[in-house]
Amino acid sequence: MTDSLSSSARKVQDALRTHGLECLVVEMPATTRTAKEAASAIGCTVGQIAKSIVFRTINGRTPILVIASGTNRVNEKRVSEFAGETIEVADADYVRDVTGFVIGGVPPTGHKNVIRTFIDSDLLKYEVIWAAAGTPRAVFKLTPQQLQTITGGTVVQVA
């Protein structure tokens, strides 16, 4: 099954295995680029989509990954407080440079670099959530606890 995955999705599958997880990356026929599209393609609620948004600190240019529930809009001022520095949304080139993945497919793991991560506390409401897996069509299912394990992320209220 892994052999049929695109190279980016395969990188995510390998990273999941490295973490000891048996989560299965699936490439969907429909796009999963947005939380709404992903929920529709998967057949889950939008809230169960763990969307990855990459920011960077303005002074240090340090990447910050926020993994938010698909229904939530990230409060950048609040995330800046958690980060201890003002942040801005990263552009597509920066995202690809620090993660190795394109916007719309950024997974919570398997990045080129270690990225400080904040996890939306609203994701903990769900037994199962879905995250991007390296491409705008690839996803995988996991628990919020597994998400914390693979990211080392800090759980905060991001909305």
DSSP file (Angstrom, degrees, kcal/mol; ACC not computed):
  #  RESIDUE AA STRUCTURE BP1 BP2  ACC     N-H-->O    O-->H-N    N-H-->O    O-->H-N    TCO  KAPPA ALPHA  PHI   PSI    X-CA   Y-CA   Z-CA
    1    1 A M    >         0   0    0      0, 0.0     3,-1.1     0, 0.0     4,-0.3   0.000 360.0 360.0 360.0 -43.2    0.0    0.0    0.0
    2    2 A T  G >   +     0   0    0      1,-0.3     3,-1.5     2,-0.2    11,-0.1   0.829 360.0  64.7 -61.3 -32.4    2.8    2.4    0.9
    3    3 A D  G 3  S+     0   0    0      1,-0.3    -1,-0.3     7,-0.0     7,-0.1   0.787  97.9  54.8 -62.6 -27.3    4.4    1.8   -2.6
    4    4 A S  G <  S+     0   0    0     -3,-1.1    -1,-0.3     2,-0.0    -2,-0.2   0.529  89.2 100.6 -85.3  -4.9    1.3    3.4   -4.2
    5    5 A L  S <  S-     0   0    0     -3,-1.5    21,-0.0    -4,-0.3    -3,-0.0  -0.459  81.7-105.5 -78.5 150.8    1.6    6.6   -2.2
    6    6 A S     >  -     0   0    0     -2,-0.1     4,-2.5     1,-0.1     5,-0.2  -0.267  39.8-102.3 -63.8 163.5    3.1    9.8   -3.7
    7    7 A S  H  > S+     0   0    0      1,-0.2     4,-1.8     2,-0.2     5,-0.1   0.877 122.1  49.2 -62.0 -38.0    6.6   10.6   -2.4
    8    8 A S  H  > S+     0   0    0      2,-0.2     4,-1.5     1,-0.2    -1,-0.2   0.925 112.9  46.2 -67.4 -43.8    5.3   13.3    0.0
    9    9 A A  H  > S+     0   0    0      1,-0.2     4,-2.4     2,-0.2    -2,-0.2   0.869 110.1  54.9 -65.5 -35.9    2.6   11.0    1.4
   10   10 A R  H  X S+     0   0    0     -4,-2.5     4,-2.7     1,-0.2    -1,-0.2   0.877 103.1  56.0 -64.4 -37.8    5.1    8.2    1.8
   11   11 A K  H  X S+     0   0    0     -4,-1.8     4,-2.1     2,-0.2    -1,-0.2   0.899 109.5  46.4 -59.7 -40.4    7.4   10.5    3.8
   12   12 A V  H  X S+     0   0    0     -4,-1.5     4,-2.5   121,-0.3    -2,-0.2   0.922 110.7  51.6 -68.6 -44.0    4.5   11.1    6.2
   13   13 A Q  H  X S+     0   0    0     -4,-2.4     4,-2.0     1,-0.2    -2,-0.2   0.918 111.4  48.3 -58.4 -43.2    3.7    7.4    6.4
   14   14 A D  H  X S+     0   0    0     -4,-2.7     4,-2.2     1,-0.2    -1,-0.2   0.896 109.9  51.6 -63.8 -41.0    7.3    6.7    7.2
   15   15 A A  H  X S+     0   0    0     -4,-2.1     4,-1.5     2,-0.2    -2,-0.2   0.894 108.4  51.8 -63.7 -39.9    7.3    9.4    9.9
   16   16 A L  H  <>S+     0   0    0     -4,-2.5     5,-2.6     1,-0.2    -1,-0.2   0.915 110.3  48.2 -62.5 -42.5    4.2    7.9   11.5
   17   17 A R  H ><5S+     0   0    0     -4,-2.0     3,-1.8     1,-0.2    -2,-0.2   0.883 106.1  57.6 -64.7 -38.3    5.9    4.5   11.6
   18   18 A T  H 3<5S+     0   0    0     -4,-2.2    -1,-0.2     1,-0.3    -2,-0.2   0.854 105.4  51.4 -59.5 -34.8    9.0    6.0   13.1
   19   19 A H  T 3<5S-     0   0    0     -4,-1.5    -1,-0.3    -5,-0.1    -2,-0.2   0.447 122.9-110.1 -80.7  -0.4    6.8    7.3   15.9
   20   20 A G  T < 5S+     0   0    0     -3,-1.8     2,-0.4     1,-0.3    -3,-0.2   0.681  72.3 139.3  81.1  17.7    5.4    3.8   16.4
   21   21 A L      < -     0   0    0     -5,-2.6    -1,-0.3    -6,-0.2    -2,-0.1  -0.760  47.7-154.0 -98.8 142.6    2.0    4.6   15.0
   22   22 A E        +     0   0    0     -2,-0.4    -1,-0.1     2,-0.1    -5,-0.1   0.072  45.4 143.3 -97.7  22.3    0.0    2.2   12.7
   23   23 A C        -     0   0    0     -7,-0.1     2,-0.6     1,-0.1   119,-0.1  -0.362  45.5-134.9 -63.0 143.0   -1.9    5.1   11.2
   24   24 A L        -     0   0    0    117,-0.2   117,-0.5    -8,-0.0     2,-0.3  -0.901   5.9-140.0-109.5 121.3   -2.6    4.6    7.5
   25   25 A V        -     0   0    0     -2,-0.6     2,-0.4   115,-0.1   115,-0.2  -0.612  22.4-167.7 -76.0 133.6   -2.1    7.5    5.0
   26   26 A V  E     -A  139   0A   0    113,-3.0   113,-2.5    -2,-0.3     2,-0.6  -0.986  16.0-144.8-126.2 132.6   -4.8    7.5    2.4
   27   27 A E  E     -A  138   0A   0     -2,-0.4   111,-0.3   111,-0.2    -2,-0.0  -0.884  24.2-147.4 -97.9 120.6   -4.8    9.5   -0.9
   28   28 A M        -     0   0    0    109,-3.7     4,-0.1    -2,-0.6    14,-0.1  -0.470  17.0-131.8 -86.8 153.3   -8.3   10.6   -1.7
   29   29 A P  S    S+     0   0    0      0, 0.0     2,-0.3     0, 0.0    -1,-0.1   0.812  94.5  56.9 -71.5 -28.8   -9.8   11.1   -5.1
   30   30 A A  S    S-     0   0    0    107,-0.1    -2,-0.2     1,-0.1     2,-0.0  -0.689 101.2 -91.8-101.6 156.8  -11.1   14.5   -4.1
   31   31 A T        -     0   0    0     -2,-0.3   106,-0.2     1,-0.1    10,-0.2  -0.316  28.1-173.4 -66.1 146.9   -9.1   17.4   -2.8
   32   32 A T        +     0   0    0    104,-4.0     6,-0.2    72,-0.1   105,-0.2  -0.042  45.9 123.6-125.2  26.8   -8.6   17.8    1.0
   33   33 A R  S    S+     0   0    0    103,-0.4     2,-0.2     4,-0.1    71,-0.1   0.862  71.6  40.3 -61.2 -41.2   -6.8   21.2    0.8
   34   34 A T  S  > S-     0   0    0    102,-0.1     4,-2.7     1,-0.1     5,-0.2  -0.696  88.9-114.2-106.9 162.6   -9.3   23.0    3.0
   35   35 A A  H  > S+     0   0    0     -2,-0.2     4,-2.6     1,-0.2     5,-0.2   0.900 118.2  50.1 -60.5 -41.2  -11.0   21.7    6.2
   36   36 A K  H  > S+     0   0    0      2,-0.2     4,-2.1     1,-0.2    -1,-0.2   0.929 112.3  46.3 -64.5 -45.3  -14.4   21.8    4.5
   37   37 A E  H  > S+     0   0    0      2,-0.2     4,-2.5     1,-0.2    -2,-0.2   0.905 113.4  50.1 -63.0 -41.5  -13.1   19.9    1.5
   38   38 A A  H  X S+     0   0    0     -4,-2.7     4,-2.6    -6,-0.2     5,-0.3   0.934 110.2  48.8 -63.5 -46.6  -11.4   17.3    3.7
   39   39 A A  H  X>S+     0   0    0     -4,-2.6     4,-2.8     1,-0.2     5,-1.5   0.899 112.8  48.8 -61.2 -40.6  -14.4   16.7    5.9
   40   40 A S  H  <5S+     0   0    0     -4,-2.1    -1,-0.2    -5,-0.2    -2,-0.2   0.918 113.9  45.4 -64.9 -44.3  -16.6   16.3    2.8
   41   41 A A  H  <5S+     0   0    0     -4,-2.5    -2,-0.2   -10,-0.2    -1,-0.2   0.863 121.1  38.6 -67.8 -36.1  -14.1   13.8    1.2
   42   42 A I  H  <5S-     0   0    0     -4,-2.6    -2,-0.2    -5,-0.2    -1,-0.2   0.842 104.5-123.9 -83.8 -36.4  -13.6   11.8    4.4
   43   43 A G  T  <5S+     0   0    0     -4,-2.8     2,-0.2    -5,-0.3    -3,-0.2   0.808  70.4 113.1  91.0  36.0  -17.2   11.9    5.7
   44   44 A C  S   <S-     0   0    0     -5,-1.5    -1,-0.3    -6,-0.2     2,-0.1  -0.686  73.2 -79.8-125.3-179.5  -16.5   13.5    9.1
   45   45 A T    >   -     0   0    0     -2,-0.2     3,-1.1     1,-0.1     4,-0.2  -0.495  35.6-119.3 -80.8 156.4  -17.3   16.8   10.7
   46   46 A V  G >  S+     0   0    0      1,-0.3     3,-1.6     2,-0.2    24,-0.7   0.850 113.4  63.6 -62.4 -34.1  -15.2   19.9    9.9
   47   47 A G  G 3  S+     0   0    0      1,-0.3    23,-0.3    23,-0.2    -1,-0.3   0.758  94.1  61.5 -61.8 -25.2  -14.3   20.1   13.6
   48   48 A Q  G <  S+     0   0    0     -3,-1.1    82,-2.7    21,-0.1     2,-0.5   0.515  81.0 100.3 -80.9  -5.1  -12.5   16.8   13.3
   49   49 A I  E <   -b  130   0A   0     -3,-1.6    21,-1.7    -4,-0.2     2,-1.1  -0.726  65.2-150.5 -84.2 124.5  -10.1   18.1   10.7
   50   50 A A  E     -bC 131  69A   0     80,-3.6    82,-0.6    -2,-0.5     2,-0.3  -0.786  19.8-162.8 -94.1  93.5   -6.7   19.0   12.3
   51   51 A K  E     - C   0  68A   0     17,-2.7    17,-2.6    -2,-1.1     2,-0.5  -0.630   7.6-142.6 -86.1 135.7   -5.6   21.8   10.0
   52   52 A S  E     - C   0  67A   0     -2,-0.3     2,-0.5    54,-0.3    52,-0.3  -0.846  18.9-178.7-100.1 124.8   -1.9   22.8   10.0
   53   53 A I  E     - C   0  66A   0     13,-2.7    13,-2.7    -2,-0.5     2,-0.5  -0.989  14.9-148.1-125.4 125.6   -1.1   26.5    9.7
   54   54 A V  E     + C   0  65A   0     -2,-0.5    36,-2.2    11,-0.2     2,-0.2  -0.810  20.6 173.1 -98.1 129.2    2.5   27.6    9.6
   55   55 A F  E     -DC  89  64A   0      9,-3.4     9,-2.4    -2,-0.5     2,-0.3  -0.701  16.8-146.7-116.5 172.8    3.5   31.0   11.1
   56   56 A R  E     -DC  88  63A   0     32,-2.4    32,-2.0     7,-0.3     2,-0.2  -0.995  22.9-111.1-140.8 146.7    6.8   32.6   11.6
   57   57 A T  E  >  -D   87   0A   0      5,-2.3     4,-1.1    -2,-0.3    30,-0.3  -0.510  24.2-136.7 -72.5 144.6    8.0   34.9   14.3
   58   58 A I  T  4 S+     0   0    0     28,-2.8    -1,-0.1    -2,-0.2    29,-0.1   0.935  97.0  34.7 -71.6 -46.3    8.7   38.4   13.0
   59   59 A N  T  4 S+     0   0    0     27,-0.4    -1,-0.1     1,-0.2    28,-0.1   0.963 131.2  28.3 -75.5 -51.7   12.0   39.1   14.8
   60   60 A G  T  4 S-     0   0    0      2,-0.1    -2,-0.2     1,-0.0    -1,-0.2   0.598  91.1-136.9 -87.5 -10.8   13.5   35.6   14.9
   61   61 A R     <  +     0   0    0     -4,-1.1    -3,-0.1     1,-0.2    26,-0.0   0.836  48.0 159.9  56.2  33.8   11.9   34.3   11.7
   62   62 A T        -     0   0    0      1,-0.1    -5,-2.3    53,-0.0    -1,-0.2  -0.712  41.8-115.6 -89.1 134.3   11.3   31.1   13.7
   63   63 A P  E     -C   56   0A   0      0, 0.0    53,-0.8     0, 0.0     2,-0.4  -0.441  28.4-170.7 -71.6 143.2    8.6   28.7   12.4
   64   64 A I  E     -Ce  55 116A   0     -9,-2.4    -9,-3.4    51,-0.1     2,-0.5  -0.999   7.9-154.7-131.0 126.9    5.5   28.0   14.5
   65   65 A L  E     -Ce  54 117A   0     51,-2.9    53,-2.7    -2,-0.4     2,-0.5  -0.911   7.0-168.3-104.9 126.6    3.0   25.3   13.6
   66   66 A V  E     -Ce  53 118A   0    -13,-2.7   -13,-2.7    -2,-0.5     2,-0.7  -0.967   5.0-162.6-112.3 125.4   -0.5   25.7   14.8
   67   67 A I  E     +Ce  52 119A   0     51,-2.8    53,-3.1    -2,-0.5     2,-0.3  -0.919  23.1 179.2-109.0 107.7   -2.7   22.6   14.5
   68   68 A A  E     -C   51   0A   0    -17,-2.6   -17,-2.7    -2,-0.7     2,-0.1  -0.745  35.9 -98.4-113.3 153.1   -6.3   23.9   14.8
   69   69 A S  E >   -C   50   0A   0     -2,-0.3     3,-2.2   -19,-0.2   -19,-0.2  -0.464  41.6-116.4 -62.5 139.7   -9.7   22.3   14.7
   70   70 A G  T 3  S+     0   0    0    -21,-1.7   -23,-0.2   -24,-0.7   -35,-0.1   0.681 113.1  55.0 -56.2 -21.2  -11.2   22.8   11.2
   71   71 A T  T 3  S+     0   0    0    -22,-0.1     2,-0.3   -24,-0.1    -1,-0.3   0.602  94.6  87.8 -87.2 -11.7  -14.0   25.0   12.6
   72   72 A N    <   -     0   0    0     -3,-2.2     2,-0.5   -25,-0.1    -4,-0.1  -0.673  64.7-145.2 -98.7 142.5  -11.7   27.4   14.4
   73   73 A R        -     0   0    0     -2,-0.3     2,-0.3    86,-0.1    -4,-0.1  -0.886  33.7-116.9 -96.0 130.5  -10.0   30.6   13.1
   74   74 A V        -     0   0    0     -2,-0.5     2,-1.0     1,-0.1    85,-0.2  -0.513  15.3-137.9 -74.0 129.7   -6.6   31.0   14.7
   75   75 A N     >  -     0   0    0     83,-3.6     4,-2.2    -2,-0.3     3,-0.3  -0.776  15.9-166.1 -86.5 101.5   -6.3   34.1   16.9
   76   76 A E  H  > S+     0   0    0     -2,-1.0     4,-2.5     1,-0.2    11,-0.2   0.834  84.7  56.6 -62.5 -34.1   -2.8   35.3   15.9
   77   77 A K  H  > S+     0   0    0      2,-0.2     4,-1.7     1,-0.2    -1,-0.2   0.913 108.7  47.1 -63.6 -41.9   -2.5   37.6   18.9
   78   78 A R  H  > S+     0   0    0     -3,-0.3     4,-2.0     2,-0.2    -2,-0.2   0.920 112.1  49.1 -65.4 -44.0   -3.1   34.8   21.3
   79   79 A V  H  X S+     0   0    0     -4,-2.2     4,-2.6     1,-0.2    -2,-0.2   0.878 107.2  56.4 -64.4 -36.8   -0.6   32.5   19.5
   80   80 A S  H  X>S+     0   0    0     -4,-2.5     5,-1.5     1,-0.2     4,-1.5   0.899 106.1  51.2 -59.1 -40.4    1.9   35.4   19.6
   81   81 A E  H  <5S+     0   0    0     -4,-1.7    -2,-0.2     2,-0.2    -1,-0.2   0.919 111.3  46.8 -63.3 -43.3    1.5   35.5   23.4
   82   82 A F  H  <5S+     0   0    0     -4,-2.0    -2,-0.2     1,-0.2    -1,-0.2   0.892 114.8  47.2 -64.5 -38.5    2.1   31.7   23.6
   83   83 A A  H  <5S-     0   0    0     -4,-2.6    -1,-0.2     2,-0.2    -2,-0.2   0.701 105.2-130.2 -76.7 -19.6    5.2   32.1   21.3
   84   84 A G  T  <5S+     0   0    0     -4,-1.5     2,-0.3    -5,-0.2    -3,-0.2   0.661  81.1  67.5  78.2  15.7    6.5   35.0   23.3
   85   85 A E  S   <S-     0   0    0     -5,-1.5    -2,-0.2    -6,-0.2    -1,-0.2  -0.976  94.4 -87.9-161.9 150.4    7.0   37.0   20.1
   86   86 A T        -     0   0    0     -2,-0.3   -28,-2.8    -3,-0.1   -27,-0.4  -0.390  48.1-160.6 -64.0 139.5    4.8   38.6   17.4
   87   87 A I  E     -D   57   0A   0    -30,-0.3     2,-0.3   -11,-0.2   -30,-0.2  -0.764  12.7-164.9-119.5 165.2    4.0   36.2   14.5
   88   88 A E  E     -D   56   0A   0    -32,-2.0   -32,-2.4    -2,-0.3     2,-0.2  -0.971  38.1 -91.0-142.4 156.6    2.8   36.4   11.0
   89   89 A V  E     -D   55   0A   0     -2,-0.3   -34,-0.3   -34,-0.2     2,-0.2  -0.506  48.6-122.3 -66.9 132.8    1.3   33.9    8.5
   90   90 A A        -     0   0    0    -36,-2.2   -36,-0.1    -2,-0.2     2,-0.1  -0.475  21.5-120.1 -78.0 147.7    4.2   32.3    6.6
   91   91 A D     >  -     0   0    0     -2,-0.2     4,-2.5     1,-0.1     5,-0.2  -0.360  31.5 -99.3 -82.0 169.0    4.2   32.5    2.8
   92   92 A A  H  > S+     0   0    0      1,-0.2     4,-2.4     2,-0.2     5,-0.2   0.856 121.0  51.6 -59.6 -40.0    4.2   29.4    0.6
   93   93 A D  H  > S+     0   0    0      2,-0.2     4,-2.3     1,-0.2    -1,-0.2   0.922 111.4  47.1 -64.9 -43.4    7.9   29.4   -0.1
   94   94 A Y  H  > S+     0   0    0      2,-0.2     4,-2.7     1,-0.2     5,-0.3   0.923 111.3  52.1 -62.9 -44.7    8.8   29.6    3.6
   95   95 A V  H  X>S+     0   0    0     -4,-2.5     4,-2.4     1,-0.2     5,-0.6   0.938 113.0  43.7 -57.9 -48.7    6.3   26.8    4.4
   96   96 A R  H  X5S+     0   0    0     -4,-2.4     4,-1.6     1,-0.2    -1,-0.2   0.880 112.9  53.8 -65.2 -36.9    7.8   24.5    1.9
   97   97 A D  H  <5S+     0   0    0     -4,-2.3    -2,-0.2    -5,-0.2    -1,-0.2   0.921 117.6  33.2 -64.0 -45.7   11.3   25.4    2.9
   98   98 A V  H  <5S+     0   0    0     -4,-2.7    15,-1.2    -5,-0.1    14,-0.2   0.779 132.4  28.5 -86.4 -26.4   10.8   24.6    6.7
   99   99 A T  H  <5S-     0   0    0     -4,-2.4    13,-0.8    -5,-0.3    -3,-0.2   0.781  90.7-130.5-102.8 -31.7    8.4   21.7    6.4
  100  100 A G  S  <<S+     0   0    0     -4,-1.6     2,-0.3    -5,-0.6    -4,-0.2   0.508  77.1  96.4  88.6   6.6    9.2   20.1    3.0
  101  101 A F  S    S-     0   0    0     -6,-0.5    -1,-0.4     6,-0.1    -2,-0.3  -0.888  74.1-111.8-129.8 158.4    5.5   20.2    2.2
  102  102 A V    >   -     0   0    0     32,-0.5     3,-1.9    -2,-0.3     4,-0.3  -0.548  43.1 -90.9 -87.5 153.0    3.1   22.5    0.2
  103  103 A I  T 3  S+     0   0    0      1,-0.3    -1,-0.1    -2,-0.2   -50,-0.1  -0.367 116.5  37.4 -57.8 139.1    0.4   24.6    1.8
  104  104 A G  T 3  S+     0   0    0    -52,-0.3    -1,-0.3   -71,-0.1   -72,-0.1   0.299 119.9  50.6  95.7  -7.7   -2.8   22.5    1.8
  105  105 A G    <   +     0   0    0     -3,-1.9    29,-1.9    29,-0.2    -2,-0.2   0.237  68.5 138.6-141.2  11.9   -0.9   19.3    2.6
  106  106 A V        -     0   0    0     -4,-0.3    26,-0.4   -54,-0.2   -54,-0.3  -0.480  39.1-154.4 -68.2 117.7    1.3   20.2    5.6
  107  107 A P        -     0   0    0      0, 0.0    26,-0.2     0, 0.0    -6,-0.1  -0.361  24.6-115.7 -85.2 169.8    1.2   17.3    8.0
  108  108 A P  S    S+     0   0    0      0, 0.0     2,-0.3     0, 0.0     3,-0.1   0.541  96.7  28.2 -80.7  -5.8    1.8   17.5   11.7
  109  109 A T  S    S+     0   0    0      1,-0.1   -93,-0.1    42,-0.0   -94,-0.1  -0.920  89.8  59.1-146.6 167.6    4.9   15.3   11.4
  110  110 A G        +     0   0    0     -2,-0.3    -1,-0.1     1,-0.2   -96,-0.0   0.633  66.3 158.0  86.5  14.1    7.7   14.4    9.0
  111  111 A H        -     0   0    0      2,-0.1    -1,-0.2     1,-0.1   -12,-0.2  -0.258  53.1-121.8 -72.2 158.9    9.0   18.0    8.5
  112  112 A K  S    S+     0   0    0    -13,-0.8     2,-0.3   -14,-0.2   -13,-0.2   0.824  98.2  28.8 -65.0 -32.8   12.5   18.8    7.3
  113  113 A N  S    S-     0   0    0    -15,-1.2     2,-0.3     0, 0.0    -2,-0.1  -0.880  93.9 -97.6-127.7 156.9   13.1   20.8   10.6
  114  114 A V        -     0   0    0     -2,-0.3     2,-0.4    -3,-0.0    -2,-0.0  -0.611  44.5-162.8 -71.9 132.8   11.8   20.6   14.1
  115  115 A I        -     0   0    0     -2,-0.3     2,-0.2    36,-0.1   -51,-0.1  -0.977  22.6-118.3-126.2 128.9    9.0   23.1   14.5
  116  116 A R  E     -e   64   0A   0    -53,-0.8   -51,-2.9    -2,-0.4     2,-0.4  -0.455  42.5-157.7 -61.5 131.3    7.5   24.4   17.7
  117  117 A T  E     -e   65   0A   0    -53,-0.2    37,-2.3    34,-0.2     2,-0.4  -0.936  22.0-166.3-127.3 137.9    3.9   23.3   17.7
  118  118 A F  E     -ef  66 154A   0    -53,-2.7   -51,-2.8    -2,-0.4     2,-0.5  -0.982  14.8-153.6-117.7 132.0    0.7   24.5   19.4
  119  119 A I  E     -ef  67 155A   0     35,-2.8    37,-2.7    -2,-0.4     2,-0.2  -0.909  22.3-116.0-109.7 129.8   -2.4   22.2   19.3
  120  120 A D  E >   - f   0 156A   0    -53,-3.1     3,-1.8    -2,-0.5     4,-0.4  -0.450  16.5-141.9 -63.1 123.9   -5.9   23.6   19.5
  121  121 A S  G >  S+     0   0    0     35,-2.7     3,-1.3     1,-0.3     4,-0.2   0.751  96.6  72.2 -61.6 -23.4   -7.5   22.3   22.7
  122  122 A D  G >  S+     0   0    0     34,-0.3     3,-1.3     1,-0.3    -1,-0.3   0.759  85.1  66.7 -65.2 -22.4  -10.8   22.0   20.8
  123  123 A L  G X  S+     0   0    0     -3,-1.8     3,-1.5     1,-0.2    -1,-0.3   0.767  86.5  70.0 -67.3 -23.4   -9.3   18.9   19.0
  124  124 A L  G <  S+     0   0    0     -3,-1.3    -1,-0.2    -4,-0.4    -2,-0.2   0.602  82.1  74.0 -71.2  -9.7   -9.3   17.1   22.3
  125  125 A K  G <  S+     0   0    0     -3,-1.3     2,-0.3    -4,-0.2    -1,-0.3   0.699  88.1  75.9 -71.3 -19.6  -13.1   16.9   22.2
  126  126 A Y    <   -     0   0    0     -3,-1.5     3,-0.1    -4,-0.2    -3,-0.0  -0.692  67.1-150.3-102.7 145.7  -13.0   14.3   19.5
  127  127 A E  S    S+     0   0    0     -2,-0.3     2,-0.4     1,-0.2    -1,-0.1   0.866  92.0  23.7 -73.1 -37.6  -12.2   10.6   19.7
  128  128 A V        -     0   0    0     15,-0.2     2,-0.3    16,-0.1    -1,-0.2  -0.987  68.8-179.7-133.1 138.8  -10.8   10.6   16.2
  129  129 A I  E     - G   0 142A   0     13,-3.2    13,-2.4    -2,-0.4     2,-0.4  -0.861  18.8-133.7-130.0 167.8   -9.3   13.4   14.1
  130  130 A W  E     -bG  49 141A   0    -82,-2.7   -80,-3.6    -2,-0.3     2,-0.3  -0.976  19.7-172.1-126.6 137.5   -7.9   13.7   10.6
  131  131 A A  E     -bG  50 140A   0      9,-2.5     9,-1.9    -2,-0.4   -80,-0.1  -0.893  31.8 -94.9-127.6 157.0   -4.8   15.4    9.5
  132  132 A A  E     - G   0 139A   0    -82,-0.6     7,-0.3   -26,-0.4   -27,-0.1  -0.330  28.4-155.3 -65.4 152.5   -3.1   16.3    6.2
  133  133 A A        -     0   0    0      5,-2.3  -121,-0.3     2,-0.6  -120,-0.2  -0.211  58.1 -67.1-131.3  43.2   -0.5   13.8    5.0
  134  134 A G  S    S+     0   0    0    -29,-1.9   -32,-0.5     4,-0.2   -29,-0.2   0.189 112.2  55.2 102.3 -18.7    1.9   15.6    2.7
  135  135 A T  S >  S-     0   0    0      3,-0.3     3,-1.2   -31,-0.1    -2,-0.6  -0.938  89.7-103.5-140.2 163.7   -0.3   16.5   -0.3
  136  136 A P  T 3  S+     0   0    0      0, 0.0  -104,-4.0     0, 0.0  -103,-0.4   0.426 122.9  41.2 -68.6   4.5   -3.6   18.3   -0.9
  137  137 A R  T 3  S+     0   0    0   -106,-0.2  -109,-3.7  -105,-0.2     2,-0.4   0.375  96.7  90.6-126.4  -0.5   -5.3   14.9   -1.3
  138  138 A A  E <   +A   27   0A   0     -3,-1.2    -5,-2.3  -111,-0.3    -3,-0.3  -0.835  45.4 160.2-108.5 137.9   -3.6   12.8    1.4
  139  139 A V  E     -AG  26 132A   0   -113,-2.5  -113,-3.0    -2,-0.4     2,-0.3  -0.919  18.6-158.6-142.5 165.5   -4.9   12.4    5.0
  140  140 A F  E     - G   0 131A   0     -9,-1.9    -9,-2.5    -2,-0.3     2,-0.3  -0.988  17.9-126.0-148.4 154.1   -4.6   10.1    7.9
  141  141 A K  E     + G   0 130A   0   -117,-0.5     2,-0.3    -2,-0.3   -11,-0.2  -0.768  39.1 146.4-100.0 140.3   -6.7    9.3   11.0
  142  142 A L  E     - G   0 129A   0    -13,-2.4   -13,-3.2    -2,-0.3    -2,-0.0  -0.952  44.1 -98.1-158.0 174.8   -5.4    9.5   14.6
  143  143 A T     >  -     0   0    0     -2,-0.3     4,-2.1   -15,-0.2   -15,-0.2  -0.647  34.8-113.8 -96.1 159.2   -6.4   10.4   18.1
  144  144 A P  H  > S+     0   0    0      0, 0.0     4,-2.0     0, 0.0     5,-0.1   0.861 119.4  55.3 -58.8 -34.0   -5.7   13.8   19.7
  145  145 A Q  H  > S+     0   0    0      2,-0.2     4,-2.0     1,-0.2     5,-0.1   0.897 106.3  49.7 -66.5 -39.9   -3.4   12.0   22.1
  146  146 A Q  H  > S+     0   0    0      2,-0.2     4,-2.6     1,-0.2     5,-0.2   0.884 107.4  55.7 -64.6 -37.6   -1.4   10.5   19.2
  147  147 A L  H  X S+     0   0    0     -4,-2.1     4,-1.6     1,-0.2     6,-0.4   0.923 107.7  48.4 -60.0 -44.4   -1.2   14.0   17.7
  148  148 A Q  H  X S+     0   0    0     -4,-2.0     4,-2.3     1,-0.2     5,-0.4   0.903 111.7  51.0 -61.7 -40.7    0.4   15.3   20.9
  149  149 A T  H  < S+     0   0    0     -4,-2.0    -2,-0.2     1,-0.2    -1,-0.2   0.927 112.5  43.2 -64.1 -46.6    2.8   12.4   20.9
  150  150 A I  H  < S+     0   0    0     -4,-2.6    -1,-0.2     1,-0.2    -2,-0.2   0.741 124.6  34.4 -76.7 -21.3    4.0   12.8   17.3
  151  151 A T  H  < S-     0   0    0     -4,-1.6   -34,-0.2    -5,-0.2    -2,-0.2   0.712  86.9-139.5-102.1 -24.6    4.3   16.6   17.5
  152  152 A G     <  +     0   0    0     -4,-2.3   -35,-0.2    -5,-0.3    -3,-0.1   0.741  49.6 168.5  65.7  21.2    5.4   17.2   21.1
  153  153 A G        -     0   0    0     -5,-0.4     2,-0.5    -6,-0.4   -35,-0.2  -0.217  39.1-121.0 -72.4 157.0    3.0   20.1   20.8
  154  154 A T  E     -f  118   0A   0    -37,-2.3   -35,-2.8    -3,-0.1     2,-0.5  -0.846  25.8-129.1 -95.7 128.5    1.6   22.3   23.6
  155  155 A V  E     +f  119   0A   0     -2,-0.5     2,-0.3   -37,-0.2   -35,-0.2  -0.684  44.1 151.7 -82.8 125.2   -2.2   22.2   23.9
  156  156 A V  E     -f  120   0A   0    -37,-2.7   -35,-2.7    -2,-0.5     2,-0.8  -0.916  54.0 -98.0-143.8 166.8   -3.6   25.7   24.0
  157  157 A Q        +     0   0    0     -2,-0.3   -37,-0.1   -37,-0.2    -2,-0.0  -0.834  42.3 172.9 -89.5 108.9   -6.8   27.6   23.1
  158  158 A V              0   0    0     -2,-0.8   -83,-3.6     1,-0.2   -79,-0.2   0.645 360.0 360.0 -94.9 -16.4   -6.0   29.0   19.7
  159  159 A A              0   0    0    -85,-0.2    -1,-0.2   -81,-0.1   -86,-0.1   0.465 360.0 360.0 -87.7 360.0   -9.4   30.4   18.7
